[in-house]
Amino acid sequence: MKMFCYQCEETARNEGCTLMGVCGKTDQVANLQDLLIYLLKDLSIYNLKAKELNQGSKEVDKFIMDSLFATITNANFDSEYFMNTIREGLRLRDNIKALVKEDLAEASNWTPESDDDIYNKAQEVGVLTTENEDLRSLRELLIYGIKGIAAYAHHAYVLEKKDDEIMTFMQEGLAATTDDTLSVDELVALVLKCGKMGVNTMSLLDKANTQAYGHPEPTQVNIGVGENPGILISGHDLKDLEELLEQTEGTGVDVYTHSEMLPANSYPAFKKYDHFVGNYGGSWWAQKEEFEKFNGPILMTTNCLVPPKDSYKDRVYTTGVAGFEGVAHIDDRVEGGVKDFSQIIEAAKECSAPQELEEGHIMGGFAHNAVFSVADKVVEAIKNGDIKRFFVMGGCDGRDSDRDYYTNFAKSLPEDTVILTAGCAKYRYNKLDLGDIGGIPRVLDAGQCNDSYSLVLIAQKLAEVFELEDINDLPISYNIAWYEQKAVLVLLALLYLGVRNIYLGPKLPAFLSENVLKVLIEKFNIKANSTVEEDLMEMMG
C-alpha cells in the first residue's frame, strides 16, 4: 500500500485508492496532502489557543482555508505545491507557537530536519492511523465537510466577505479530530454543526456573489460557438471570470464557460460583455475530449481538473489553489490588484476558433430570487394540481456508467413534476427536452453546487406559504448525487436542516462505516439508490 485515500465517490473498488488515485493524483501527492492535513490540525490547535489570548492570526485563518481547499478532489496534483505549502505551514505554526509561548499537549509539535523527513512523515500520518473504524469514519466525515466549507468560504473571501465564526469552526473541527476523549455522540454533534456552518457559509457566498454581480436571471445560454478564437474558463471562481472578461474586451478573443462555470451566464453583471459567448461542453469528466476540440487556452480556476492529455496540456492554465505539474500557473492577485491574464490572451490570439460540439440553448438562472419572483405561479400550480411534486436532484456528476441512473430518472418522472437542481449533476438531464408546466420549466437550475443554498430557501419558502412546520411535509423528494467533498457538505447541510428520506448515490461513501451509516439511517432515513423504478415508486408514494 503506497497511499490510502477514499474521500471521493470513485475511489477504487469503493474501498480506497492504495497505489495511485483514480482521480489521477500520485501516491506522493496523496501522502503530502495527508501530511498537510496533519499539519493543519497542529496549526489549528495553536491558533485556537492564540485566539483565546486575543492573538489569533488572520494569516493562519486564510492559510488553513486555502490549504484545505487545495486538498479537495481534482484541485491540485502538484507535489512541489504541497511541499512549499507544508514548509509555509511549519513557519506559521512556529510563529503562532511563539505567541502562545508553550508546547500544547494536543499538538504533535513535529518539526522536520530535511525534505526527506517531510516525505517520510507523509507516509506515516494518513487516514488509517485512526485504527477504530467508526471513529475514523466520523473524523473523516467531519474533515470532508470542513473541506467543503473551506471551498465556499474561499470564494466568498475573494469577494471580501469574511466570517470569523466560520474560520474558527474549521479549526475547531480539525482540532477535534485529534481528541481521543470525544464520544461517538459528540462527534455526530460536531458533524451536524458542520452542516449548520455549511448553511452559513453558502449564505455568505450567496451574498458575496449577488452583491457583486446581481441576482441570477432566467437565461437562455448559448451552447454553440462563434468564429473568433476563445478562452474556456472552468471551475467555480466568478472573480476570475470577471477579470478575464475585462481583460479580453476588445481583443477579438471570446470567452466561454465550462461545467460549473455555466451559471455565470445568468448573472446580470456579465451580460454586458458581447464577447461572452456562452457555455462549451458538459460535465468535468468529459474534458479530455472537449478540451482537445476547443482549440484555445483553458483556465482552471478551482477543482474539477482532470490530468490533461499531452495533446492540449500546453493550452491549460491553472490559478488559485488549482495546480498540475508542468502546467502554467497564473499568480494570485496582490491586495487591491487583479490577476494578469495577458499570457492566456496572447496565446488565444494564435489559436483557431473552437470546434462546434453542439448547438442551441439551455436554460439557467433559477436561483432563489428568480423563483421567488414567480412564487405566485408556482403556488397556484401546486394548488391546482398542475405540479404534483418537486425533485431535488443537486450534487455532482461523475464518470461511472451507472450515472445514467440520473438521466433515466429524469426521463421517467411524470409530466406534472419539476426538477430543482444545482451543481454539475444537472449535465445528466439539463439538455433533455422535458418541457414546462404553465411556463415554468421542468428543470429549474439554481446554479453551482454552492447554490444548493437556493434550493433550501425555495423549500423553506414553500413551507412558509403552505403553513407547514416540518419541511418534510412538502411534496419534495431528494435524490442527491455525490462525488467529492463539497457535495458531502451539502448533504450535511440538509441533515442539519432536518431533511429526511434523502436518496444518495450512485453509491454510498466508502468512508462511512457500517455503524456510522446505521446512525445516519436511524436519524435521517438516508437511503442508497437502487433502481429508477423502485426509487421513483417510493418517492411518489
HELIX and SHEET records of a PDB file:
HELIX    1   1 ALA A   12  ASN A   14  5                                   3    
HELIX    2   2 ASP A   27  GLU A   52  1                                  26    
HELIX    3   3 LYS A   58  ALA A   70  1                                  13    
HELIX    4   4 SER A   79  VAL A  100  1                                  22    
HELIX    5   5 ASP A  115  ALA A  122  1                                   8    
HELIX    6   6 VAL A  127  THR A  129  5                                   3    
HELIX    7   7 GLU A  133  VAL A  158  1                                  26    
HELIX    8   8 ASP A  164  ALA A  176  1                                  13    
HELIX    9   9 VAL A  184  TYR A  213  1                                  30    
HELIX   10  10 LEU A  238  THR A  248  1                                  11    
HELIX   11  11 SER A  259  SER A  266  5                                   8    
HELIX   12  12 PRO A  268  PHE A  270  5                                   3    
HELIX   13  13 TRP A  284  ALA A  286  5                                   3    
HELIX   14  14 GLN A  287  PHE A  294  1                                   8    
HELIX   15  15 LYS A  313  ARG A  315  5                                   3    
HELIX   16  16 SER A  342  LYS A  349  1                                   8    
HELIX   17  17 HIS A  368  SER A  373  1                                   6    
HELIX   18  18 ALA A  375  LYS A  383  1                                   9    
HELIX   19  19 SER A  401  ARG A  403  5                                   3    
HELIX   20  20 ASP A  404  SER A  412  1                                   9    
HELIX   21  21 CYS A  424  ARG A  428  5                                   5    
HELIX   22  22 CYS A  449  ASP A  451  5                                   3    
HELIX   23  23 SER A  452  VAL A  465  1                                  14    
HELIX   24  24 ILE A  471  ASP A  473  5                                   3    
HELIX   25  25 GLN A  485  TYR A  496  1                                  12    
HELIX   26  26 GLU A  514  PHE A  524  1                                  11    
HELIX   27  27 VAL A  532  MET A  540  1                                   9    
SHEET    1   A 2 THR A 219  ASN A 222  0                                        
SHEET    2   A 2 HIS A 361  GLY A 364 -1                                        
SHEET    1   B 6 PHE A 276  ASN A 279  0                                        
SHEET    2   B 6 ASP A 254  THR A 257  1                                        
SHEET    3   B 6 GLY A 230  SER A 234  1                                        
SHEET    4   B 6 ILE A 298  MET A 300  1                                        
SHEET    5   B 6 VAL A 316  THR A 319  1                                        
SHEET    6   B 6 ALA A 328  ILE A 330  1                                        
SHEET    1   C 6 VAL A 443  ASP A 445  0                                        
SHEET    2   C 6 THR A 417  THR A 421  1                                        
SHEET    3   C 6 ARG A 389  VAL A 392  1                                        
SHEET    4   C 6 ILE A 476  ALA A 481  1                                        
SHEET    5   C 6 ILE A 502  GLY A 505  1                                        
SHEET    6   C 6 LYS A 527  ALA A 528  1                                        
SHEET    1   D 2 ASP A 436  ILE A 437  0                                        
SHEET    2   D 2 ILE A 440  PRO A 441 -1                                        
END                                                                             
